[in-house]
């Protein structure tokens, strides 16, 4: 560091000297005391005998008049000047012009080039932060972009991680190994080379990696998979080598690679051949993790939500020895996460983390952090001193359903149509078996939807029965059927566009993926990933006859449950009208009001959201995304209609 400072000072001292010399040369340091005289006036004075003496210095003529005043003029090349001077008795002194030194001549001639070079060096050093080859400089293509955090900079510990008890237990052994490696070496154990964290976005994979470094008090290198590969050939492999060299110099340490699937995808899997530069980067990473050179004390932790696309060589033991699944938290995990994020928030006495956790199934750690922040923003907007349960309910509604569009002007007919549509969803959802209970029904426009029906599961579920899926199909068509019953077939709107799309997708998956068709049997007729590259169809591996049977079975499930929903609504037409009127009056009705309406009673006043959940057991579980990659849960999650004119925005929390 000191050598760089001295070098910089020396460079700037030389530049300052050169600039000062040139400035002194070109500027007139002393103000001219001689009067500038026109040459014609000078000749007139010479001929009139008013000039006593002159000094000629090249083309410059300096002289003294007969009354003692000095003057200066320029000879334009008058060849008869000397004759005039001598004829009029002027004393003439000739002086040779001063010649510039060789060094000054070189400076003057090279000054533009030196100035350009100086400016270029200045910008290069500014960009590079330490020279062209320094970190971030224009010539630092092969340098690692990993950011190192020392042990005193990482303040996060495992106590700051909640909702991932199994994952914390898995990585706890690594922390113990980094703290006391001799205990394991004495028994012949070796440090794991790598840990792969797999889970949905926002579940805390990066936070868990930082907690490992914070607990073990070791340096932490952080980099993204996309930071390795650039447009230049060989850059990625060079950066991998440089990163591991830095890590070895600071061992024991942790290297964290986020989104490793950006560089670790299976080699040669791309259409038309893989990316050679990316594959060479992956090859170098494989060599560094398990090559001839030992990486003692260097643990590589990677995170991804696409473990299925990673190269098998990267996942074998000796490279990533462990795969830690960091899934979505269950109800107890969500409660723990909420308590962690609520530490810095002044809470009201009515706030119950267990109730909020039960009402947020499917939320990740990042979602819960956003929920707490939104609740605090609501409290600040209302100038409240504490964050209450009502603020959390408002924040949850905003996240799940979107922002209320109170300024949106809807006609009375549109509001009634929307109320009828949402009432149809709610009634069918209450009557079909194994359907999640109705949580809230609203005709307040939110996001792109004009109305929303929300369902809240009562317990964790990791798989879905055929009966439950068919119940979801029926409830999805409840809104369209209600419109047709009340307003007529010709008055049906586009509000059911999102319902139709989701119902069709569920029915297709029941037939082609989940084996729930008695005609086609338990066979998979469709790939897990829909590959539409180069015009390939969805059912490219089945015959035309099977494709027709698939379409027939999909239509069978749709028609069957459409007819069931229609029958239920006709049998409860009085409830449909009563719920429509309740929505017109209150705009939003809760589960208790829906229950009263289904029993033929008056809806009653809306529930106070600050007392939400008091009637239920706090230990009631709520579902999370299970191990099924493509489940019905993925198809009926909170998904408001993409149609800007849609009247439907049914939301299912799961």
C-alpha positions, 0 to 999 in steps of 0.5 A, spaced: 500 500 500 505 504 501 509 503 495 503 504 491 502 511 494 509 513 493 509 511 486 502 515 485 505 521 488 512 521 484 507 520 478 503 526 480 510 530 482 513 529 475 506 531 471 506 537 476 513 539 474 512 539 466 505 542 467 509 548 471 514 549 466 510 549 460 506 554 463 512 558 465 514 558 458 507 560 455 505 565 460 508 572 460 510 572 468 512 579 468 507 585 465 511 589 460 513 595 462 515 598 455 510 602 451 507 598 445 509 602 439 506 602 432 512 601 427 509 607 422 510 611 429 516 608 430 519 610 423 516 617 424 520 618 431 526 616 428 526 621 422 524 626 427 530 625 431 526 623 437 529 616 438 536 616 442 537 608 442 534 601 440 536 594 441 534 589 435 533 582 438 530 578 432 524 582 429 523 585 436 525 592 437 526 595 444 528 603 444 529 609 448 526 616 446 530 622 447 526 624 453 527 617 456 521 613 455 522 606 453 518 603 447 517 596 443 515 595 436 515 589 431 519 589 425 515 587 419 521 586 415 523 593 413 530 592 409 531 600 409 530 600 417 538 600 418 539 606 413 534 610 417 537 608 424 544 610 422 542 616 418 538 619 424 544 618 429 540 612 433 545 608 437 543 601 434 545 595 439 544 588 436 542 582 440 542 574 438 535 571 440 535 566 446 534 559 443 530 554 447 533 548 451 533 541 447 529 539 453 524 544 453 523 543 445 522 536 446 516 538 452 513 543 447 513 538 441 511 532 445 506 536 450 499 534 446 501 526 446 504 526 454 497 530 455 493 524 452 497 519 455 496 522 462 489 522 461 488 515 459 492 513 465 488 517 470 482 514 467 485 507 467 487 507 474 480 510 476 477 504 473 481 499 476 482 501 483 489 499 483 492 499 475 489 496 469 490 489 472 487 490 478 481 488 481 475 491 476 480 494 471 480 493 464 485 488 464 483 484 469 479 479 465 481 473 469 481 476 476 476 473 480 470 477 482 468 474 489 467 478 494 471 477 501 468 478 508 473 477 513 471 473 520 469 480 523 465 482 518 460 476 518 455 478 524 450 473 522 450 466 526 445 460 526 441 464 531 439 468 526 436 463 521 429 460 523 425 455 520 430 450 517 432 446 523 434 440 519 438 444 514 441 447 520 443 441 523 446 438 517 451 444 516 452 444 524 457 439 523 461 443 518 461 449 523 464 444 528 469 441 523 471 448 522 472 450 529 475 443 531 478 439 525 483 435 530 477 432 533 475 429 526 482 428 523 484 423 529 478 419 527 480 419 520 474 424 518 475 429 512 472 435 511 467 435 506 469 438 499 462 442 498 455 443 500 449 444 495 443 447 498 437 446 494 430 450 495 425 455 492 427 462 492 427 466 498 428 460 503 434 463 506 440 459 502 444 465 502 443 467 509 444 459 512 451 460 508 453 466 511 451 463 518 456 458 517 461 463 516 459 467 522 459 461 527 466 458 524 469 465 524 472 464 518 473 468 511 467 468 507 468 469 499 461 470 495 460 470 488 454 468 483 455 463 478 454 468 472 460 472 474 464 467 471 463 467 464 464 473 460 464 474 452 472 472 452 474 465 451 478 462 457 476 468 462 471 463 466 476 458 467 481 463 469 477 466 474 475 459 477 483 458 478 484 465 481 478 464 486 481 458 489 488 461 489 485 466 494 481 461 498 487 457 499 491 463 501 486 464 507 484 457 509 480 455 512 475 459 509 468 458 505 466 459 498 459 461 496 457 460 489 450 463 488 445 460 483 451 455 481 446 452 475 448 458 471 455 455 470 454 448 472 449 445 467 450 439 464 455 439 459 452 438 452 445 438 454 443 445 450 440 445 443 445 445 437 451 443 442 453 447 449 456 453 450 464 451 450 466 457 454 461 455 460 463 448 459 470 450 460 469 454 466 465 448 469 471 443 467 476 448 471 471 448 477 471 440 477 478 440 477 479 445 483 474 441 487 477 434 486 483 435 483 491 433 484 492 439 488 489 438 495 484 444 497 485 443 505 480 448 509 476 450 503 469 449 503 465 450 497 457 452 498 453 452 492 445 454 492 440 453 486 433 452 485 434 447 479 438 442 482 435 437 476 439 441 471 446 440 474 452 436 471 452 429 474 460 430 475 459 436 480 454 432 484 458 426 485 461 425 492 468 428 493 465 435 490 459 436 493 458 431 498 452 433 501 445 436 498 441 440 504 434 441 502 432 448 504 424 448 503 419 452 505 417 453 512 411 449 516 407 453 521 412 453 526 418 455 522 414 461 519 412 463 526 420 462 528 421 466 522 416 472 524 419 472 531 426 473 528 424 479 523 419 482 529 425 483 533 426 490 530 419 492 530 415 495 535 409 490 536 402 492 539 399 487 544 394 484 540 400 481 535 400 474 535 405 470 530 402 464 531 396 466 528 400 470 522 404 464 521 397 460 520 394 465 515 401 465 511 401 458 508 406 457 502 410 463 504 418 463 504 422 467 509 423 472 504 416 473 503 415 473 511 420 479 511 416 483 506 410 481 510 413 484 516 416 490 513 409 492 509 406 492 516 411 497 519 409 501 512 402 501 514 403 503 521 408 509 519 403 511 514 397 511 519 402 515 524 401 509 529 406 508 534 406 500 534 405 495 529 398 491 530 395 485 528 390 489 523 396 492 520 399 485 518 392 483 516 392 489 511 399 487 509 398 480 508 392 482 503 396 487 499 401 481 498 396 476 496 391 480 492 394 486 490 393 493 492 386 496 493 384 500 487 379 505 491 380 510 485 377 505 480 370 507 478 365 501 477 358 501 475 353 498 479 352 493 474 359 491 474 359 491 481 353 486 482 356 482 476 363 481 480 359 480 487 355 474 483 361 471 480 365 471 487 359 468 491 359 463 486 366 461 487 365 461 495 358 457 495 361 451 491 367 451 495 363 451 501 359 445 498 364 440 495 368 435 499 375 436 501 376 443 499 379 448 503 375 453 507 373 460 504 377 465 508 375 472 505 371 474 499 371 481 496 369 485 490 374 491 492 378 491 485 385 489 487 391 488 482 388 486 475 382 483 478 375 486 480 374 481 485 377 476 489 375 469 493 381 467 498 381 460 501 385 458 507 387 451 508 387 448 515 392 443 516 399 441 512 398 437 506 403 434 502 399 430 496 392 431 493 387 426 492 383 425 486 376 428 490 380 434 492 382 436 485 375 435 482 373 439 488 377 445 485 375 444 478 368 445 480 369 451 485 373 454 479 367 454 474 362 456 480 363 464 478 362 463 471 355 458 472 353 464 477 353 469 472 349 465 467 344 463 472 343 470 474 344 474 468 343 469 462 347 466 458 348 472 453 351 476 459 356 472 461 363 476 461 370 474 460 371 474 468 372 467 468 378 467 463 383 465 469 378 460 472 378 456 465 386 456 464 387 454 471 382 448 471 384 446 464 391 445 466 389 441 472 385 437 468 390 436 463 395 434 469 390 429 472 390 425 465 397 426 463 402 426 469 398 424 475 395 418 472 388 419 475 384 417 469 381 410 469 381 410 461 389 412 460 391 409 467 397 411 471 402 413 465 405 419 464 404 422 457 407 429 458 414 431 460 415 434 466 418 440 462 414 443 457 419 443 451 417 448 445 423 449 442 423 448 434 416 447 434 416 440 438 409 439 441 406 438 448 405 430 447 410 429 442 411 422 444 404 419 444 400 417 438 394 421 435 389 416 438 392 417 445 392 424 444 385 424 442 383 420 448 387 425 452 383 430 450 377 426 451 379 425 458 380 432 459 373 434 457 370 428 461 373 431 468 371 438 466 364 437 464 363 432 470 365 438 475 362 443 471 355 440 471 356 438 479 357 446 480 351 448 476 347 443 480 350 445 487 348 453 485 341 451 483 340 448 489 342 454 493 340 459 489 337 463 495 344 463 498 347 466 491 342 472 491 343 473 499 351 473 498 351 477 492 347 482 496 352 482 502 358 483 498 354 489 495 353 492 502 360 490 505 364 489 499 368 484 503 366 478 507 370 474 512 369 466 513 364 467 519 359 471 514 360 466 509 358 461 514 352 465 516 350 466 509 351 458 508 346 457 514 341 461 511 342 467 516 344 474 516 351 475 515 352 480 521 358 485 521 365 484 518 370 481 523 375 485 527 381 483 523 385 484 530 382 478 533 383 474 527 384 466 529 382 467 536 377 461 535 382 456 532 387 452 535 394 456 535 397 449 533 393 448 527 398 447 521 398 450 514 400 447 508 407 448 505 409 446 498 411 439 499 416 434 495 412 434 489 415 439 483 409 439 479 403 439 484 396 441 484 398 446 489 403 449 483 397 450 479 392 454 484 397 458 488 395 465 488 394 467 481 390 473 479 387 474 472 392 476 467 386 479 463 385 487 465 377 486 464 377 480 468 372 480 474 375 474 477 381 473 482 380 467 486 386 466 490 388 459 494 393 459 499 397 453 499 
